[in-house]
Amino acid sequence: MQIQILLSNNTWNTCYTRPKIDQSSKSPTDWTSFTLSFNVKNFGVKLNYDQIDTPHADMCFSNITATHSVY
């Protein structure tokens, strides 16, 4: 999975990367938590993720908050 921001020169910059792994946890209640702060002027945020190619896999995003500051 990648989180990218769109810069003023119309290019995407990767700010966070998590590699695709076969099994993150044996427990369905384990979560990976992180906070990102973008300190550069940007015009958009996107999440890219690898294909989930098995019916026994899942991915979840929770508690996403985006705030915007006017420069």
N, CA, C and O atoms as CSV, one atom per row, in Angstrom:
chain,resi,resn,atom,element,x,y,z
A,1,MET,N,N,0.835,-1.160,0.000
A,1,MET,CA,C,0.000,0.000,0.000
A,1,MET,C,C,0.888,1.233,0.000
A,1,MET,O,O,1.939,1.258,0.640
A,2,GLN,N,N,0.456,2.245,-0.718
A,2,GLN,CA,C,1.156,3.519,-0.745
A,2,GLN,C,C,0.171,4.655,-0.501
A,2,GLN,O,O,-0.990,4.587,-0.904
A,3,ILE,N,N,0.651,5.692,0.162
A,3,ILE,CA,C,-0.101,6.931,0.276
A,3,ILE,C,C,0.734,7.985,-0.429
A,3,ILE,O,O,1.916,8.163,-0.134
A,4,GLN,N,N,0.094,8.689,-1.377
A,4,GLN,CA,C,0.794,9.674,-2.181
A,4,GLN,C,C,0.079,11.020,-2.122
A,4,GLN,O,O,-1.130,11.086,-1.903
A,5,ILE,N,N,0.852,12.098,-2.323
A,5,ILE,CA,C,0.266,13.432,-2.414
A,5,ILE,C,C,0.600,14.014,-3.786
A,5,ILE,O,O,1.654,13.739,-4.358
A,6,LEU,N,N,-0.321,14.822,-4.295
A,6,LEU,CA,C,-0.137,15.490,-5.584
A,6,LEU,C,C,0.523,16.842,-5.348
A,6,LEU,O,O,-0.011,17.691,-4.635
A,7,LEU,N,N,1.690,17.029,-5.956
A,7,LEU,CA,C,2.451,18.258,-5.777
A,7,LEU,C,C,2.067,19.298,-6.821
A,7,LEU,O,O,1.353,18.995,-7.776
A,8,SER,N,N,2.546,20.528,-6.632
A,8,SER,CA,C,2.196,21.633,-7.528
A,8,SER,C,C,2.708,21.433,-8.954
A,8,SER,O,O,2.179,22.041,-9.884
A,9,ASN,N,N,3.730,20.591,-9.146
A,9,ASN,CA,C,4.234,20.328,-10.500
A,9,ASN,C,C,3.500,19.163,-11.166
A,9,ASN,O,O,3.960,18.629,-12.176
A,10,ASN,N,N,2.352,18.770,-10.595
A,10,ASN,CA,C,1.475,17.721,-11.127
A,10,ASN,C,C,2.117,16.326,-11.099
A,10,ASN,O,O,1.831,15.495,-11.961
A,11,THR,N,N,2.973,16.074,-10.120
A,11,THR,CA,C,3.550,14.749,-9.919
A,11,THR,C,C,3.105,14.223,-8.557
A,11,THR,O,O,2.822,14.990,-7.636
A,12,TRP,N,N,3.051,12.894,-8.452
A,12,TRP,CA,C,2.662,12.251,-7.193
A,12,TRP,C,C,3.914,11.886,-6.410
A,12,TRP,O,O,4.849,11.309,-6.965
A,13,ASN,N,N,3.938,12.216,-5.138
A,13,ASN,CA,C,5.045,11.916,-4.256
A,13,ASN,C,C,4.591,10.893,-3.214
A,13,ASN,O,O,3.590,11.109,-2.530
A,14,THR,N,N,5.316,9.789,-3.090
A,14,THR,CA,C,4.978,8.748,-2.120
A,14,THR,C,C,5.447,9.161,-0.733
A,14,THR,O,O,6.627,9.440,-0.520
A,15,CYS,N,N,4.502,9.196,0.212
A,15,CYS,CA,C,4.796,9.622,1.586
A,15,CYS,C,C,4.844,8.453,2.558
A,15,CYS,O,O,5.449,8.551,3.626
A,16,TYR,N,N,4.205,7.347,2.187
A,16,TYR,CA,C,4.151,6.186,3.077
A,16,TYR,C,C,4.049,4.938,2.218
A,16,TYR,O,O,3.306,4.915,1.237
A,17,THR,N,N,4.784,3.911,2.578
A,17,THR,CA,C,4.733,2.633,1.869
A,17,THR,C,C,4.694,1.505,2.884
A,17,THR,O,O,5.456,1.490,3.850
A,18,ARG,N,N,3.806,0.576,2.652
A,18,ARG,CA,C,3.762,-0.661,3.444
A,18,ARG,C,C,3.809,-1.801,2.447
A,18,ARG,O,O,2.931,-1.895,1.589
A,19,PRO,N,N,4.813,-2.679,2.531
A,19,PRO,CA,C,4.944,-3.742,1.543
A,19,PRO,C,C,3.830,-4.772,1.646
A,19,PRO,O,O,3.265,-4.996,2.716
A,20,LYS,N,N,3.528,-5.394,0.510
A,20,LYS,CA,C,2.539,-6.475,0.491
A,20,LYS,C,C,3.163,-7.683,1.190
A,20,LYS,O,O,4.272,-8.102,0.860
A,21,ILE,N,N,2.439,-8.227,2.148
A,21,ILE,CA,C,2.905,-9.408,2.865
A,21,ILE,C,C,1.803,-10.447,2.852
A,21,ILE,O,O,0.625,-10.120,2.703
A,22,ASP,N,N,2.194,-11.695,3.010
A,22,ASP,CA,C,1.214,-12.773,2.959
A,22,ASP,C,C,0.313,-12.793,4.182
A,22,ASP,O,O,-0.878,-13.084,4.077
A,23,GLN,N,N,0.874,-12.486,5.331
A,23,GLN,CA,C,0.073,-12.523,6.546
A,23,GLN,C,C,0.632,-11.507,7.529
A,23,GLN,O,O,1.752,-11.657,8.017
A,24,SER,N,N,-0.140,-10.489,7.816
A,24,SER,CA,C,0.311,-9.459,8.732
A,24,SER,C,C,0.208,-9.913,10.177
A,24,SER,O,O,1.048,-9.574,11.010
A,25,SER,N,N,-0.832,-10.684,10.464
A,25,SER,CA,C,-1.067,-11.086,11.843
A,25,SER,C,C,-1.934,-12.335,11.869
A,25,SER,O,O,-2.758,-12.550,10.980
A,26,LYS,N,N,-1.746,-13.145,12.879
A,26,LYS,CA,C,-2.615,-14.308,13.056
A,26,LYS,C,C,-3.892,-13.933,13.779
A,26,LYS,O,O,-4.850,-14.706,13.795
A,27,SER,N,N,-3.911,-12.751,14.378
A,27,SER,CA,C,-5.073,-12.298,15.108
A,27,SER,C,C,-5.838,-11.260,14.286
A,27,SER,O,O,-5.230,-10.301,13.809
A,28,PRO,N,N,-7.128,-11.418,14.107
A,28,PRO,CA,C,-7.890,-10.446,13.327
A,28,PRO,C,C,-8.073,-9.103,14.031
A,28,PRO,O,O,-8.604,-8.164,13.438
A,29,THR,N,N,-7.642,-9.002,15.283
A,29,THR,CA,C,-7.814,-7.747,16.013
A,29,THR,C,C,-6.543,-6.898,16.047
A,29,THR,O,O,-6.558,-5.793,16.591
A,30,ASP,N,N,-5.442,-7.395,15.473
A,30,ASP,CA,C,-4.208,-6.612,15.432
A,30,ASP,C,C,-4.299,-5.561,14.331
A,30,ASP,O,O,-4.700,-5.864,13.207
A,31,TRP,N,N,-3.927,-4.325,14.658
A,31,TRP,CA,C,-3.986,-3.218,13.709
A,31,TRP,C,C,-2.629,-2.546,13.623
A,31,TRP,O,O,-1.857,-2.559,14.581
A,32,THR,N,N,-2.344,-1.963,12.478
A,32,THR,CA,C,-1.179,-1.113,12.322
A,32,THR,C,C,-1.685,0.316,12.314
A,32,THR,O,O,-2.521,0.677,11.487
A,33,SER,N,N,-1.187,1.122,13.222
A,33,SER,CA,C,-1.647,2.497,13.343
A,33,SER,C,C,-0.498,3.445,13.037
A,33,SER,O,O,0.639,3.203,13.442
A,34,PHE,N,N,-0.796,4.524,12.323
A,34,PHE,CA,C,0.233,5.513,12.054
A,34,PHE,C,C,-0.422,6.864,11.796
A,34,PHE,O,O,-1.608,6.949,11.480
A,35,THR,N,N,0.370,7.908,11.938
A,35,THR,CA,C,-0.074,9.273,11.686
A,35,THR,C,C,0.862,9.897,10.672
A,35,THR,O,O,2.081,9.779,10.791
A,36,LEU,N,N,0.298,10.558,9.680
A,36,LEU,CA,C,1.092,11.254,8.671
A,36,LEU,C,C,0.794,12.741,8.738
A,36,LEU,O,O,-0.357,13.147,8.894
A,37,SER,N,N,1.828,13.543,8.620
A,37,SER,CA,C,1.674,14.992,8.506
A,37,SER,C,C,2.374,15.418,7.229
A,37,SER,O,O,3.555,15.127,7.036
A,38,PHE,N,N,1.661,16.099,6.370
A,38,PHE,CA,C,2.236,16.575,5.122
A,38,PHE,C,C,2.661,18.020,5.320
A,38,PHE,O,O,1.825,18.895,5.543
A,39,ASN,N,N,3.953,18.266,5.237
A,39,ASN,CA,C,4.485,19.597,5.473
A,39,ASN,C,C,4.775,20.346,4.178
A,39,ASN,O,O,5.425,21.391,4.199
A,40,VAL,N,N,4.300,19.822,3.055
A,40,VAL,CA,C,4.481,20.491,1.773
A,40,VAL,C,C,3.111,20.804,1.195
A,40,VAL,O,O,2.141,20.085,1.439
A,41,LYS,N,N,3.044,21.875,0.433
A,41,LYS,CA,C,1.797,22.251,-0.225
A,41,LYS,C,C,1.420,21.137,-1.200
A,41,LYS,O,O,2.241,20.710,-2.011
A,42,ASN,N,N,0.179,20.670,-1.116
A,42,ASN,CA,C,-0.245,19.589,-2.005
A,42,ASN,C,C,-1.675,19.826,-2.451
A,42,ASN,O,O,-2.409,20.626,-1.871
A,43,PHE,N,N,-2.051,19.102,-3.505
A,43,PHE,CA,C,-3.350,19.311,-4.135
A,43,PHE,C,C,-4.205,18.056,-4.156
A,43,PHE,O,O,-5.231,18.020,-4.836
A,44,GLY,N,N,-3.806,17.044,-3.434
A,44,GLY,CA,C,-4.607,15.827,-3.356
A,44,GLY,C,C,-3.852,14.717,-2.663
A,44,GLY,O,O,-2.624,14.738,-2.572
A,45,VAL,N,N,-4.608,13.743,-2.176
A,45,VAL,CA,C,-4.042,12.576,-1.503
A,45,VAL,C,C,-4.700,11.346,-2.104
A,45,VAL,O,O,-5.911,11.340,-2.326
A,46,LYS,N,N,-3.913,10.294,-2.371
A,46,LYS,CA,C,-4.507,9.059,-2.864
A,46,LYS,C,C,-3.858,7.858,-2.186
A,46,LYS,O,O,-2.695,7.899,-1.786
A,47,LEU,N,N,-4.640,6.789,-2.069
A,47,LEU,CA,C,-4.177,5.525,-1.518
A,47,LEU,C,C,-4.108,4.522,-2.657
A,47,LEU,O,O,-5.099,4.312,-3.357
A,48,ASN,N,N,-2.957,3.902,-2.850
A,48,ASN,CA,C,-2.771,2.833,-3.826
A,48,ASN,C,C,-2.540,1.547,-3.052
A,48,ASN,O,O,-1.812,1.537,-2.060
A,49,TYR,N,N,-3.152,0.478,-3.497
A,49,TYR,CA,C,-2.941,-0.785,-2.789
A,49,TYR,C,C,-2.788,-1.921,-3.780
A,49,TYR,O,O,-3.286,-1.866,-4.904
A,50,ASP,N,N,-2.079,-2.964,-3.329
A,50,ASP,CA,C,-1.863,-4.163,-4.137
A,50,ASP,C,C,-3.159,-4.941,-4.259
A,50,ASP,O,O,-4.041,-4.852,-3.404
A,51,GLN,N,N,-3.256,-5.692,-5.316
A,51,GLN,CA,C,-4.437,-6.533,-5.525
A,51,GLN,C,C,-4.519,-7.598,-4.432
A,51,GLN,O,O,-3.532,-8.255,-4.099
A,52,ILE,N,N,-5.702,-7.744,-3.897
A,52,ILE,CA,C,-5.953,-8.817,-2.941
A,52,ILE,C,C,-6.502,-9.976,-3.755
A,52,ILE,O,O,-7.616,-9.913,-4.276
A,53,ASP,N,N,-5.712,-11.029,-3.859
A,53,ASP,CA,C,-6.036,-12.082,-4.828
A,53,ASP,C,C,-6.494,-13.398,-4.203
A,53,ASP,O,O,-6.345,-14.462,-4.805
A,54,THR,N,N,-7.039,-13.324,-3.019
A,54,THR,CA,C,-7.551,-14.531,-2.383
A,54,THR,C,C,-8.818,-14.169,-1.601
A,54,THR,O,O,-8.898,-13.079,-1.035
A,55,PRO,N,N,-9.790,-15.051,-1.565
A,55,PRO,CA,C,-11.000,-14.753,-0.801
A,55,PRO,C,C,-10.781,-14.773,0.714
A,55,PRO,O,O,-11.679,-14.408,1.472
A,56,HIS,N,N,-9.600,-15.194,1.155
A,56,HIS,CA,C,-9.313,-15.289,2.580
A,56,HIS,C,C,-8.533,-14.087,3.095
A,56,HIS,O,O,-8.050,-14.100,4.227
A,57,ALA,N,N,-8.407,-13.045,2.271
A,57,ALA,CA,C,-7.645,-11.859,2.667
A,57,ALA,C,C,-8.563,-10.650,2.744
A,57,ALA,O,O,-9.611,-10.602,2.100
A,58,ASP,N,N,-8.159,-9.696,3.527
A,58,ASP,CA,C,-8.928,-8.463,3.600
A,58,ASP,C,C,-8.017,-7.303,3.960
A,58,ASP,O,O,-6.874,-7.484,4.381
A,59,MET,N,N,-8.553,-6.119,3.784
A,59,MET,CA,C,-7.851,-4.905,4.128
A,59,MET,C,C,-8.897,-3.925,4.640
A,59,MET,O,O,-10.015,-3.867,4.128
A,60,CYS,N,N,-8.523,-3.164,5.647
A,60,CYS,CA,C,-9.478,-2.225,6.218
A,60,CYS,C,C,-8.771,-0.921,6.545
A,60,CYS,O,O,-7.638,-0.916,7.026
A,61,PHE,N,N,-9.457,0.186,6.278
A,61,PHE,CA,C,-8.990,1.500,6.686
A,61,PHE,C,C,-10.005,2.038,7.669
A,61,PHE,O,O,-11.209,1.965,7.427
A,62,SER,N,N,-9.529,2.578,8.775
A,62,SER,CA,C,-10.440,3.045,9.806
A,62,SER,C,C,-9.916,4.332,10.420
A,62,SER,O,O,-8.709,4.567,10.479
A,63,ASN,N,N,-10.839,5.151,10.872
A,63,ASN,CA,C,-10.491,6.386,11.583
A,63,ASN,C,C,-9.558,7.287,10.775
A,63,ASN,O,O,-8.551,7.769,11.292
A,64,ILE,N,N,-9.894,7.509,9.516
A,64,ILE,CA,C,-9.115,8.410,8.677
A,64,ILE,C,C,-9.646,9.831,8.851
A,64,ILE,O,O,-10.839,10.087,8.687
A,65,THR,N,N,-8.757,10.729,9.179
A,65,THR,CA,C,-9.113,12.125,9.348
A,65,THR,C,C,-8.198,12.957,8.461
A,65,THR,O,O,-6.980,12.781,8.486
A,66,ALA,N,N,-8.768,13.847,7.690
A,66,ALA,CA,C,-7.981,14.761,6.847
A,66,ALA,C,C,-8.341,16.184,7.231
A,66,ALA,O,O,-9.514,16.550,7.300
A,67,THR,N,N,-7.315,16.973,7.478
A,67,THR,CA,C,-7.538,18.393,7.741
A,67,THR,C,C,-6.761,19.181,6.710
A,67,THR,O,O,-5.770,18.697,6.163
A,68,HIS,N,N,-7.206,20.380,6.448
A,68,HIS,CA,C,-6.609,21.204,5.414
A,68,HIS,C,C,-6.294,22.580,5.973
A,68,HIS,O,O,-7.123,23.193,6.646
A,69,SER,N,N,-5.102,23.057,5.692
A,69,SER,CA,C,-4.721,24.407,6.089
A,69,SER,C,C,-4.573,25.262,4.844
A,69,SER,O,O,-4.006,24.819,3.845
A,70,VAL,N,N,-5.070,26.460,4.900
A,70,VAL,CA,C,-4.927,27.392,3.789
A,70,VAL,C,C,-3.585,28.089,3.935
A,70,VAL,O,O,-3.269,28.634,4.993
A,71,TYR,N,N,-2.809,28.068,2.880
A,71,TYR,CA,C,-1.464,28.682,2.924
A,71,TYR,C,C,-1.555,30.159,2.652
A,71,TYR,O,O,-0.536,30.849,2.645
